Amino acid sequence: MKQIIINTLIILIAVINSQAQKSSHAEKLEKYRSEKVAFLTSKLDLNSNEAQKFWPVYNQLEKEKWEIQKSRRAIEEKIRDAEASLSEAEIIKLTRNFAGSMQKEADIMIKYNEKFLKLLPPQKVLNLYQAENEFRVYMIKKFRDRRKNGD
């Protein structure tokens, strides 16, 4: 009986810990997204009409890119876990799937670039791409600073 109680407590603690990690990850992701929206908003200087049209399209782009990147990460795991025993045909399939995921992301960017050009002046579309790169650099620096400071 005592062993059953101990096992139940261990399982309960594991479940709670797992849920806390998921919640923490979701909170971090939401904080990242909020920070990105604020960063891009300040850099793009969108008027209210532009913002109203832009953000739903941009959010859809982010969603589509996220799905492709998620599937690419699964392919990358297969590549990382690939054993020397894979056949040449299996290796070729993996490399084609990986390259295909990169092509899908490029195709989406081309599609959304045209959408953005219909919504915003060309200079603001260019500013978007510059701001996204600046944000990426900003986040990398922020991450490195946190690691260096032991946070």
Buried (B, 14 or more C-beta within 10 A) or exposed (E): EEEEEEEEEEEEEEEEEEEEEEEEEEEEEEEEEEBBBEBBBEBBEBEEEBBEBBBEBBEEBBEBBEEBBEBBEEBBEBBEEEEEEBEEEEEEEBEEBBEBBEEBBEEBBEEBEEBBEEBBEEEBBEBBEEBBEBBEEBBEEEEEEEEEEEE
